[in-house]
Amino acid sequence: MPVDTTPTRAARRPVLTRLLRDRRARFALPVLAAVVLAAAASPLISARSRATDTERLLAGPSGRHPLGTDELGRDVLARIVDGATVTVAVATVAVGAALVLGTLLGLFAGYRGGWLDAVLMRTVDGLLAFPLLVLALTVVAALGPGLRNALIAIAVVTTPRFARVVRAEVLSLRTREWVSAAHIVGLPTPALLRRHLLPHLAGTLFVFAALQASTAIIAEASLSFLGLGVQPPQPSWGAMVAAGTDHLDASWSLSVFPGLAILLTIAAFNLLADALRDALDAHRPDLTPAR
């Protein structure tokens, strides 16, 4: 029976167009844009986020303080905006470093195979055997608290996940005919990896990076909640939630609003990953037999 491989109308649309038509992306992109804008406004709001209003300690939402104040009289909204810098740093620096390192490890392990693959993957398996947060706590405990060390810890625990995903994709791609053809014409291995394999991995990496960004944000919030992440006076959403748990009876907003910021950001990254996956998959030919 013949197979109709003619692209559908949806498949002919550019990836960006398909992404913007997705309801999940239309929710996720504005939320993430708001987080990025808040991080960009952090230098302007930093002084206000650290200023104290001794006349309004643990005050509820008001015109002067839309989301209330904390135990020191600091504006909760200003601190949430200022704390977006940490979230953006985690999603870009930590996840970006893990993406680069994990991709390199997965590429060489999957393409070379042999003893190199065995050594790298057994190391990766050893790291993946530990729960992510436990391993991050171990790294931070060894390096000491602080934003920089938290970013290093998150990059370290996320890198093996990228390496495992990339290796699996490379193992599938290296047996394709066009890889054999590149070998026959004498294309050097670095050029083959850069020109042919990496472009085929881009879609998978983008989707997986969005998913790992949400995981990294949870990890950073957990570290800050335990006092091992961002240190005062720099605000962090996780640390704000922790501080608010001691004053829930007096001011419920201290924990609720930073917690909502974490929840919305994580949900946005997950929904964006789902929408991006569907948008990238839509360009593939329809292999359903024609009737």
Disulfide bonds with the S-S distance in Angstrom:
none
